[in-house]
Amino acid sequence: MTPLHIETPRLIIRHLNIHDLSNFIIYRSNPEVTKYQGFDVMNLEQAEEFITENAAKYFGKAGEWVQYAIENRETGQLIGDCAIKLDQYDTRIAEIGITISHLEQRKGFAKETLLGILTFLFNEIKLHRVVEIVDAENTASIKLLQSVGFKQEGHFIENIFFKGKWGSEFQYAMLKREWEERK
Ligand SMILES: CC(C)(COP(=O)(O)OP(=O)(O)OC[C@H]1O[C@@H](n2cnc3c(N)ncnc32)[C@H](O)[C@@H]1OP(=O)(O)O)[C@@H](O)C(=O)NCCC(=O)NCCS
C-alpha cells in the first residue's frame, strides 16, 4: 500500500520514523501536552518502542489507530503528530487526533494539519464523516475544531476515567457535505 503523504503550504504529514525520535520525545514527555489525552507521558525507551510498533501500520485498516508525523517543510523537523482511525464497522467514517509540540503551538500548525487531513479524507478517500472526541476542558482543541467548522454533537458527562479522575468529553464531527458547503 502507498504510504500516506499529505502536503500543505508549510507542512508534510507522513509516516513517523525513528529519525523523528529526538523531536517526538521533547513534547511526548511533557505532561502539559498529554494532559487531556488518554495516554500518559513517555520516556525515551517507550517513545522508541511506540515509533517502531507504529511503523508497521498503514492507512486503511479498519479499527486501527495509525500515528503520522507532522513535519515542518522549511526545517525538515517533526513539530507534532496526528492520528487517524477508520471506524471498525464502517470505513467511510474516521476518527482523528492532533498533537502539536508545546514549542510550536499557536502558529496555526494544527489548523493547517486538520485542513490537510480533511482534504485527504473527504476529497481523495471520499469519506462520509470525520469525528474527534475531546476532553471538555481542552479549550485549545475545541477552538481548533470549531475554527474549521466541526459541530458539537455530544457531551458525555464523566464518561472516562483517566489520570486518576473522571473526565467529561465532547464529540465533534464533520460530514462530507458540510465540508463541501464550507468552501
Ligand atoms: C490542540 C492543539 C493541537 C492546537 O494546536 P495549535 O497548533 O496551537 O493550534 P492552531 O495554532 O492551529 O490554532 C487553531 C485555532 O485554535 C485556537 N487556539 C489554539 N490554542 C488555543 C488556546 N490554548 N486557547 C484558545 N484558543 C486556542 C487558535 O486561536 C485558532 O483559532 P482561529 O483559527 O479561530 O484563530 C495543541 O494545543 C495541542 O497539541 N494540545 C495538546 C494535545 C491535545 O490535547 N490534542 C487534542 C486531543 S487529540
The ligand as an SDF file (V2000), in Angstrom:
LIG
                    3D

 48 50  0  0  0  0  0  0  0  0999 V2000
   -4.9820   21.4790   20.4140 C   0  0  0  0  0  0  0  0  0  0  0  0
   -3.6640   21.7770   19.6910 C   0  0  0  0  0  0  0  0  0  0  0  0
   -3.4000   20.6470   18.7090 C   0  0  0  0  0  0  0  0  0  0  0  0
   -3.7820   23.1160   18.9490 C   0  0  0  0  0  0  0  0  0  0  0  0
   -2.5590   23.3140   18.2420 O   0  0  0  0  0  0  0  0  0  0  0  0
   -2.0570   24.7370   17.7060 P   0  0  0  0  0  0  0  0  0  0  0  0
   -1.0900   24.4930   16.5910 O   0  0  0  0  0  0  0  0  0  0  0  0
   -1.5850   25.5500   18.8450 O   0  0  0  0  0  0  0  0  0  0  0  0
   -3.4190   25.3610   17.1280 O   0  0  0  0  0  0  0  0  0  0  0  0
   -3.5220   26.4950   15.9990 P   0  0  0  0  0  0  0  0  0  0  0  0
   -2.4270   27.4870   16.2010 O   0  0  0  0  0  0  0  0  0  0  0  0
   -3.6450   25.8550   14.6580 O   0  0  0  0  0  0  0  0  0  0  0  0
   -4.8980   27.1780   16.3760 O   0  0  0  0  0  0  0  0  0  0  0  0
   -6.1580   26.6790   15.9040 C   0  0  0  0  0  0  0  0  0  0  0  0
   -7.2880   27.5130   16.4880 C   0  0  0  0  0  0  0  0  0  0  0  0
   -7.4110   27.2210   17.9010 O   0  0  0  0  0  0  0  0  0  0  0  0
   -7.1830   28.4040   18.6890 C   0  0  0  0  0  0  0  0  0  0  0  0
   -6.3600   28.0130   19.8350 N   0  0  0  0  0  0  0  0  0  0  0  0
   -5.2280   27.2510   19.8140 C   0  0  0  0  0  0  0  0  0  0  0  0
   -4.7470   27.1160   21.0700 N   0  0  0  0  0  0  0  0  0  0  0  0
   -5.5980   27.7880   21.8930 C   0  0  0  0  0  0  0  0  0  0  0  0
   -5.6440   28.0040   23.2990 C   0  0  0  0  0  0  0  0  0  0  0  0
   -4.7110   27.4900   24.1050 N   0  0  0  0  0  0  0  0  0  0  0  0
   -6.6730   28.7240   23.7950 N   0  0  0  0  0  0  0  0  0  0  0  0
   -7.6250   29.2460   22.9930 C   0  0  0  0  0  0  0  0  0  0  0  0
   -7.6520   29.0940   21.6320 N   0  0  0  0  0  0  0  0  0  0  0  0
   -6.6380   28.3610   21.0950 C   0  0  0  0  0  0  0  0  0  0  0  0
   -6.4590   29.3620   17.7600 C   0  0  0  0  0  0  0  0  0  0  0  0
   -6.6870   30.6990   18.1020 O   0  0  0  0  0  0  0  0  0  0  0  0
   -7.0370   29.0010   16.3970 C   0  0  0  0  0  0  0  0  0  0  0  0
   -8.3140   29.6000   16.2050 O   0  0  0  0  0  0  0  0  0  0  0  0
   -8.5790   30.6370   14.9900 P   0  0  0  0  0  0  0  0  0  0  0  0
   -8.1740   29.9440   13.7250 O   0  0  0  0  0  0  0  0  0  0  0  0
  -10.0540   30.8790   15.0840 O   0  0  0  0  0  0  0  0  0  0  0  0
   -7.7090   31.8010   15.3150 O   0  0  0  0  0  0  0  0  0  0  0  0
   -2.4840   21.9090   20.7190 C   0  0  0  0  0  0  0  0  0  0  0  0
   -2.8590   22.8170   21.7250 O   0  0  0  0  0  0  0  0  0  0  0  0
   -2.0670   20.5950   21.3380 C   0  0  0  0  0  0  0  0  0  0  0  0
   -1.3280   19.8390   20.7470 O   0  0  0  0  0  0  0  0  0  0  0  0
   -2.5180   20.3190   22.5730 N   0  0  0  0  0  0  0  0  0  0  0  0
   -2.0880   19.1150   23.2880 C   0  0  0  0  0  0  0  0  0  0  0  0
   -2.5650   17.8450   22.6460 C   0  0  0  0  0  0  0  0  0  0  0  0
   -4.0770   17.6970   22.6580 C   0  0  0  0  0  0  0  0  0  0  0  0
   -4.7130   17.8470   23.6940 O   0  0  0  0  0  0  0  0  0  0  0  0
   -4.6300   17.3610   21.4900 N   0  0  0  0  0  0  0  0  0  0  0  0
   -6.0560   17.1600   21.3190 C   0  0  0  0  0  0  0  0  0  0  0  0
   -6.5270   15.8140   21.6170 C   0  0  0  0  0  0  0  0  0  0  0  0
   -6.1590   14.6570   20.3390 S   0  0  0  0  0  0  0  0  0  0  0  0
  1  2  1  0
  2  3  1  0
  2  4  1  0
  2 36  1  0
  4  5  1  0
  5  6  1  0
  6  7  2  0
  6  8  1  0
  6  9  1  0
  9 10  1  0
 10 11  2  0
 10 12  1  0
 10 13  1  0
 13 14  1  0
 14 15  1  0
 15 16  1  0
 15 30  1  0
 16 17  1  0
 17 18  1  0
 17 28  1  0
 18 19  1  0
 18 27  1  0
 19 20  2  0
 20 21  1  0
 21 22  1  0
 21 27  2  0
 22 23  1  0
 22 24  2  0
 24 25  1  0
 25 26  2  0
 26 27  1  0
 28 29  1  0
 28 30  1  0
 30 31  1  0
 31 32  1  0
 32 33  2  0
 32 34  1  0
 32 35  1  0
 36 37  1  0
 36 38  1  0
 38 39  2  0
 38 40  1  0
 40 41  1  0
 41 42  1  0
 42 43  1  0
 43 44  2  0
 43 45  1  0
 45 46  1  0
 46 47  1  0
 47 48  1  0
M  END
$$$$
